[in-house]
Amino acid sequence: MIHPTAIIDPSARLAEGVSVGAYSVIGPAVEIGTGTRISHHVCINGPARIGRDNRIFQFASIGEEPQDLSFKGEPTRLEIGDRNTIREFVTLSRGTPKGGGLTRIGDDNMLMAYVHIGHDCLVGNKNVFANSASLAGHVELGDQCILGGFSLVHQFSRVGSHAFTSMAAAINRDVPPFVIVSGNYARSFGINKVGLKRKGFSPELIDAIGKTYKLLVRNRVGRAEALEQLAPLAEAYPEVAMFVDFVTGSKRGIVK
């Protein structure tokens, strides 16, 4: 299951059932979980930990040094969860000391060709990155988001769970959960009703999220009045409470 032309550092730890294709290079301090399949011509550098049952396609660069001028070779790391699909020419950087030293990617994510995830990013679960979507350093991404092709997220921005970004969206502020954004620079265009229906959200919950969007993002009333009106909904629906917490906790401001 290890091709004879693959180069694997003696300190790398590969579990049983890992396969490595021709001419792939796995460096020191790399740990790879069982069932993960690495195609040919893949480069993985450590410190990095990759979980179970991932699939990494040819020409991906995993765990390389961060693209940060302040980086001086410190032993920062990359962590990847389970069952992720990492397609051709994807680049995933390790963290930096000033950013906490960790880039983390969760479980069940789809990273299409040419996706870039920069240093110190924290990515959740079940997200879809279309071709060439990119996260700059220190970005936080929730769960079950869809990033359209060539979407760009500015450093230190956050994207909430279930958000949707259209093709080539340029995002320089925080995107609240459940919201659709588009354009350069990105603007919000309502909540992702179709996506939420497909995920099994009830009509009542979708209506509650829609009201939250109108009050907090469209600013139909002042912030204090909006929070007062939303208090009963936040108590009834954890998703509304998450939306409220995201917006009130934003440091960069939100996409409107």
N, C-alpha and C positions, 0 to 999 in steps of 0.2 A: 504493500500500500504506500510505500515511500519510493518514489522513482529514483533510480541510481544516480541521476544527474542533480538531484536536489542537494542543497548544502544546508545542513542543520547544525547549529552550534551545539557542542556537547552539554552546555548548561540548559538548553531548551528542554522543556518537559512536555512531551506529547502523550496523551492518554491512548489507551487501546482503541482501535477503530478510526484513528485519524489517518486521512490519506493526503499525500503531498505530491503534486504533479511535477513534471519535468522542469528543471532549471529554476525552481523556486528557492528562495533563500530565507531561512529562519534564523534570526540572530540570537544573541544571549538574552537570558532573563525573560524568555517567552514561555507561557504556559497555555496549552491548547486542550480543550475538553473533548471527550469521546464523541465520535460521530461527525466531527467537523471535517469538511472536504475542502481542500485547498487545491486550486487548479494550477496549471503551469505558469511560470514567470510571475509569481507573486513574491513580494518582498515584505517581510514582517520583522520589525525591530522592537526590542524591549527597552525597559520593562513594559510588558504587556500581558494581559490575561484575556484569553478568548474562551468562551464557554462551549456548550455542547451543541452539536447538530447545526452549526453554522455552515454556510456555503460561500466560499470566497472565490471569485472568478479571476481570470488571468489579468495580469498587469495592474492589479490593485497594489497600493502602497499603504501598509498598515503599521502604525506606531512609529512613524518617522519623527525626527526632531521637530518641535513647533516652529512655525514661521514667525518668529518673534526676535527682534534684535537684541532684547535683553537676555535671551537664553544663553547660558554659558556651559551647557553640557550637564546640567544637574540631573539626577536620577528620577525624573518624573515618570508618569505611567499612563497607560491606556487600558481601560477595561471594557470588554464587549460581552454582552450576555449570551443568551441562547437563541437558536433558530433564526438568526438574522441572515438575510441574503445581501451580499456585497458584490455588486457587479463590476464590470470592466472599468479600470482607470480610476476607481474610487481612491481618495486620499484621506486618511484619518490620522491626525496629529496627536502626539502626547501632550500632556499639560505643561504648565510653567510654574515655577515656584511662587510667583506673585499671584497666580490664579488658583492656588490650592494644590497644584501639582498633579491634577487628574483630569483626563477626558474620559467620560463614561457614556456608553451606549447601552440601552436596555435590551429587551427581548423582542423578537418577532418583527423587526424593522426591515423594510425593503429599501435598499439604497441602490438606485439605478445608476447607469454609467455616468462617470465623471462627477459624481457627487463629492463635495469637499466638506468635511467637518473639522473645524479648526480647534486650536488648543483650548483646553479648559471648558469645552462645551459639555453640557449635561443633557442627554437625550433620553426620553422615556421609552415607552413600549408601543408597538403596533403602528408606527409611523410609516408613511410612504414619502420618499424623496424621489421626485421625477428627475429625469436626466439633467445633470449640471446644476441642480439646486445646491446652494452653498451656505454654510454657517460660518461667520467670522468668529474670532475668539470670544470666549466667555458667554456664549449664547445658551439659554435654557429653553428646551422644547419639551412640551408635555407629552401626553399620550394620544394616539389615534389622530394625529394631524396629517394633512396632505399638503405637501409643498410642490407647487407646479414647476414645470421645467424652467430652469434658469432663475428661479427665485433666489434672492439674495437677502440675508439677514445681517444687519449691522451688529458689530460687537457690543456686548453687554445688553442686548435686547432679549426679550422673552416672548415666546409664542405659547399661548395657552392650549390646553387639551381640546381636541376636536376642531381646531381652527383649520381653515382652508385658505391657501394662498394661490392666486392665479398665476399663469405663465408670466415669467419675468417680473414678478412683483419685487419692488425694492423697498425693504422694510427697515426703517430707521428708528422705530419706537416699538413699544410693546403691543402685541396682538392679543386681545382678550380671548379666553376660551369661547368656542362655538361660533366665532365670527369669520366671515369671508372678507379678505382684503385683496385689492388689485391695484396696479398702477405703479408709476415711478414719479414721486414717492408714493408709497401705498396709501390708499384710503379704504375705509370700511364700507361694505355694501350689504349690511344686514347679517343675520345669522345663517348658518349652514342648515337650513330646514331639510333639504333633501337628504343630506348626509345623516342628520339626526334621525329622520324617519327610517332610513335603512338600518340604522343601528338599534332600532327598537324603542326609541324615546316616545313616550306617550304624547298625544296631542296637548294634554294639559301642561306637561313639562315643557314642551316646545313653546307654548304660549307664555309660560312663566319666564323662560329664557329670553324670548322676544321682548317682553316688557322690560326686563333688566337691561337689555341692549338699548332700548329707546331712552330709558331714564339715565343710564350711566355713560353711554357712548354718544348718543345724539343730544344729550343735555336738554331734555324737554323741560326739566326743572333744575334748581340748584342742587349741588351735591348733598347737602344736609337733608333737604326735603326728599330727594331720591332715595337716600338710605333709609329714611323713616318709612317711606311707602313700601320699600322692598323688604323690610324686616320680617313681616309675616311669611313672605315667599321664601326668604332665606332659611327660615325655621322649618318650613315644610319641605323644601327641596335642597338637598346638599349641593346640587349643581349650581343653583342660584347663589348659594353661599360661597362657592368656589369662585364664581364670576365676580361677586362683590369683593372678595378678599384680593383677587388678582388686580382689579382696577384700583382699589384703595391702597394697595401695596406697591403700585408702580412708581419707580424712580425716574424713568426716562419719559414718562407720559405715554399715552396710548394712541394707537392709530384711530383716527376718527373719520 
